């Protein structure tokens, strides 16, 4: 059996034809420039060091190296699974606010650490503690989208968390209700499994149906814990690192503040807790809330170390890149006496 730990990364293979087309376009552009000086056949003796074959050899080496590297980072695996381990855990779906307001400072200092970075830090530490649980990730701004389905692959979960940015959502806003609704659908149908949504946001809800969706989740036995990030006093939203801030139509600087009242009400309606992300005990308090949930049976598939095939492809990529370094564009002189593709 052959599969990949990160099959979604295989979409990067679409870069291969793009790279070759760019190379081919560059070759055609080069030929057009040479024709401006005369016929290519006549000009060839003036360029004795130019090889007509080496560029194609080099692009072939480079494409094989890129192909091997993409396969390597997708972590191919083959061979038997070592075991299917049974453990006790819960299902956790993280609903992460990536609206533009999350770029604002998480404390009273406008130049302080952003809400986004603080939220990433909290959840990074939390994922480390979800050893026997399943975790999924949903991002939202003006709309919500599933970023990572429920999985026991915490390496992937942390990789996705670290890549979160407001740029990944075209529609801005803070649709908390949509995020809760999508999170509810992300859980398995196992009614014996305890389920929890961790909503991390500044709670500037622009849709207004967050509490209603939280009640629906509670009716289904899904707990909602809310982590609030930001300053209740409000901060401007930076646009760059040069001190530019978001402004409204009148030219006034837009400020955004953590709405702890809304966040607390969502958590209360969802039979969970609200914690302020700036508190030193925020992580432990959140973990305690999850620990109180009844654990269910979860199976973890463990692969043998020998099943990992990515080192093979990594070595292939390294070898072909090494060969590419030593393949120069100059012609090989003793091959000038041979013509492989046309009649003399």
DACOR-V592316 format. One record per run of one state. SS is the DSSP state (a for helix, b for strand, c for the rest). FROM is the first residue (numbers start at 0). LEN is the number of residues. If there is no record, write none. Layout:
BEGIN
<<SS & FROM & LEN> <SS & FROM & LEN>>
END
This chain:
BEGIN
<<c & 0 & 1> <b & 1 & 3> <c & 4 & 2> <a & 6 & 29> <c & 35 & 4> <a & 39 & 8> <c & 47 & 2> <b & 49 & 1> <c & 50 & 3> <a & 53 & 20> <c & 73 & 2> <b & 75 & 3> <c & 78 & 2> <b & 80 & 9> <c & 89 & 1> <b & 90 & 7> <c & 97 & 2> <a & 99 & 4> <c & 103 & 1> <b & 104 & 1> <c & 105 & 8> <b & 113 & 1> <a & 114 & 15> <c & 129 & 4> <b & 133 & 7> <c & 140 & 3> <b & 143 & 8> <c & 151 & 2> <a & 153 & 9> <c & 162 & 3> <a & 165 & 3> <c & 168 & 7> <a & 175 & 11> <c & 186 & 8> <b & 194 & 7> <c & 201 & 8> <a & 209 & 10> <c & 219 & 2> <b & 221 & 7> <c & 228 & 6> <b & 234 & 2> <c & 236 & 1> <b & 237 & 1> <c & 238 & 6> <b & 244 & 1> <c & 245 & 1> <b & 246 & 1> <c & 247 & 5> <b & 252 & 1> <c & 253 & 1> <b & 254 & 2> <c & 256 & 3> <a & 259 & 10> <c & 269 & 4> <b & 273 & 3> <c & 276 & 5> <a & 281 & 10> <c & 291 & 4> <b & 295 & 8> <c & 303 & 1> <a & 304 & 3> <b & 307 & 1> <c & 308 & 1> <a & 309 & 17> <c & 326 & 3> <b & 329 & 1> <c & 330 & 2> <a & 332 & 5> <c & 337 & 7>>
END
